[in-house]
Amino acid sequence: MQLTYQKLGQDHPMYGKVEFLVADGTTPICYKTKAGYLPLESNTSANRVVNNTEAIEVKSKPLYVLSFKVNGEKEEMTFSSKKNLDKQIALYSEKAFITDIKTTTYKTIV
């Protein structure tokens, strides 16, 4: 999985509200803001309700965001694999100059 952070054009409906569009190749995953990550808000089947009573089941996969500070400067990394995330946390927790290690999990639409 190769994540890219794309700046939005002025014609995009989320322009000015978010900083980047996070994508896996050409498939959008979520938005990045100063406060964190937001799920894609669109008129896809994830947001529709069938007969106003039954929600459509949406396939999703986790996106792990590792936030930490290196010598006081904030950094973030994203992972699609829990195993790789755990390895990175174990490595960073041994380093004295890396502090405030936090993990946030988001669900992304497949």
C-alpha positions, 0 to 999 in steps of 0.5 A: 500500500502506497499512500499519497497526500494530494492537495485539493483543487479549488473546484473540490467541495472540501477545498478549504476545509481539509488539507489533503486527500489521502489516497492509495494510488488513485483510490481515495481513502480519507481526508487529512486535517490539522486536527486529524483524519476524516472519513470520506463524506460522499453519496456512496452506499456507505451513507445511504439508508435502504427503506429508511430502516435498514442500513447497507453493510459496507466493507471496510478495512482499518487504517492505523495512524501512529502519532509521536514526537521526535525531539519535540516535533510532531510526526505521523505515520500510517499503516494498513497492517497491525503487525507492522504498526506493532513492530514500529511501536516496539522500535520507537518505544526503545528510543529516548528521543521519541515521545508521546506515542499514540495510535488511532484507528480509522475504518476506510471503505474498500 
